[in-house]
């Protein structure tokens, strides 16, 4: 069941094989150990704001992304890695009173600040939820769109995270990723690697767009086929910088 309406107050070269991923089980979340290790570095989260909202609005970033995602009144959407709520508040306005927005972040302080903003701006169609590094903790069969904007490169357990995210989509739902085409330890992810990681968990790319307004690219995915068992997921490699392969 979807959470209550009441908001809580609160082609780039990448030499993956040369990296030192977190391979020791003792350094991984216990809830991720059935899943393969991502053979790539991860960006450290340094701030909950990607850029100032004024700067982003000056480029019409949110409008461009929401138009590409075909966000309409009455939709139910999730904003994963919501941070200070740049997309949360704009999605809430776009989906309207009959729509719903769930904002999720693993940063409790950011959630509290966003909760205060939601109350201050009177956004009654927004709920806030605390997730974990390997589980977005989304209710099943609930969302028309799930957004991950300039945050996917910080996900340390992408296979577990995506595997647990997938059941939250409604039939016909889409996952939206906005990110930058650069190495994963430089706050971005090469598109080929992104496509590979989502494909490994049963997502198919449906649209890919590069636009200056996005400060990067827009990628849209749908779930296809059966969700693989965790032990059957083949981790990705990027070979020769040209494409990602499943091994």
Number of C-alpha atoms within 10 A of each C-alpha: 8 14 15 12 15 13 22 17 16 17 11 15 14 21 15 20 12 9 11 10 15 17 13 9 11 9 8 15 13 10 11 20 17 14 20 19 22 22 19 25 18 22 19 14 12 7 10 16 14 15 10 10 16 9 10 17 13 10 15 13 18 18 18 15 22 17 10 16 20 11 18 14 16 15 20 25 27 29 24 25 28 29 26 23 23 19 26 28 21 15 28 25 16 18 19 19 15 11 18 28 30 26 28 26 23 19 17 15 14 22 25 18 15 26 24 16 17 24 16 10 10 11 22 16 23 27 23 27 21 19 18 14 17 23 21 22 15 25 14 15 15 20 25 20 25 27 25 18 21 23 23 22 27 21 22 23 22 25 26 25 20 20 22 18 19 22 17 20 23 16 13 10 20 24 26 24 21 24 24 23 21 18 21 22 14 15 20 22 26 23 21 19 23 21 20 23 24 21 20 21 28 20 24 19 18 11 13 15 12 14 12 9 17 21 16 16 20 22 20 22 22 21 22 11 9 9 17 13 11 16 10 13 22 21 19 25 23 21 14 12 16 13 17 19 17 13 8
